[in-house]
């Protein structure tokens, strides 16, 4: 969630996993209330929720040979924060497609 600086994942069981909540909670509440209206928000309202790790977090990339390094990219960041994921790469996309089609190749 870009302006709130929250990072979450959905587990295979459907559970929401909150992995990072780096933003300012009160400023995020003001920002979200403003989004619920038809009025444009001021830039100060947009920028206030930002945290300090990956301000305006925009994307997540998995890297390294085992794809267990999580890199957080942000719109206002000068560095790319990263950490080791306990899960790493879940499955090969080709294997997922094969499983979806009942074991047949594409």
C-alpha positions in Angstrom: 0.0 0.0 0.0 2.0 2.9 -1.4 1.2 5.9 0.8 0.6 3.9 4.0 3.9 2.1 3.8 2.3 -1.2 4.6 3.5 -4.6 3.2 1.2 -7.6 3.4 0.9 -11.0 1.9 -1.9 -13.5 1.6 -1.0 -17.0 2.7 -2.2 -20.0 0.7 -4.8 -20.6 3.4 -6.2 -17.1 2.8 -4.8 -15.5 5.9 -3.6 -11.9 5.7 0.0 -11.6 6.9 1.1 -8.1 7.9 4.8 -8.1 7.2 5.6 -4.4 7.6 3.7 -1.4 8.9 6.2 1.4 8.7 3.9 4.4 8.2 2.4 6.9 10.6 -1.0 5.4 11.8 -2.8 8.7 12.4 -1.6 10.3 9.2 -2.6 7.1 7.3 -6.1 7.3 8.9 -6.4 11.0 7.7 -5.2 10.0 4.2 -7.6 7.0 3.9 -10.5 9.2 5.1 -9.6 11.8 2.4 -9.6 9.0 -0.2 -13.1 8.1 0.7 -14.3 11.6 -0.4 -14.5 13.0 -3.9 -12.3 15.9 -2.9 -8.6 16.0 -4.0 -6.1 15.6 -1.2 -3.3 18.1 -0.4 0.3 16.9 -1.0 0.9 17.2 2.7 -1.8 14.7 3.4 -0.4 12.3 0.8 3.2 12.5 2.1 2.5 12.5 5.9 1.8 8.7 6.3 5.3 7.8 4.9 7.6 5.7 7.0 11.4 5.6 7.2 12.3 2.2 5.7 10.8 2.4 2.1 8.8 5.7 1.9 6.0 5.3 -0.6 6.7 1.6 -1.1 6.0 0.7 -4.7 7.1 -2.8 -5.5 8.6 -6.0 -4.1 11.2 -8.2 -5.8 12.6 -11.5 -4.9 16.3 -12.0 -5.7 19.3 -14.1 -5.1 20.0 -17.6 -6.4 17.3 -19.1 -4.2 14.9 -16.1 -4.6 14.8 -15.7 -0.8 16.0 -12.1 -0.7 13.1 -9.6 -0.6 13.9 -6.2 -2.0 11.5 -3.3 -1.3 11.5 -0.5 -3.9 10.0 2.9 -3.0 9.2 6.1 -4.9 11.0 8.3 -2.4 13.8 6.0 -1.3 17.5 6.5 -2.1 18.4 2.9 -1.1 16.8 -0.5 -1.6 16.1 -2.2 1.8 16.1 -6.0 1.7 15.7 -8.9 4.1 15.7 -12.7 3.9 12.3 -14.4 3.4 11.5 -17.5 5.3 9.6 -18.9 2.2 11.6 -17.9 -0.9 10.3 -18.9 -4.3 7.0 -20.8 -3.9 6.8 -22.6 -7.3 8.0 -22.5 -10.8 5.3 -20.8 -13.0 5.5 -23.6 -15.5 4.9 -26.1 -12.7 1.9 -24.0 -11.6 0.4 -24.1 -15.1 1.1 -27.8 -15.4 -0.7 -28.4 -12.1 -3.6 -26.2 -13.1 -4.1 -28.3 -16.3 -4.0 -31.6 -14.4 -0.4 -32.5 -14.9 -0.3 -31.9 -18.7 2.3 -29.7 -20.3 1.2 -26.6 -22.1 
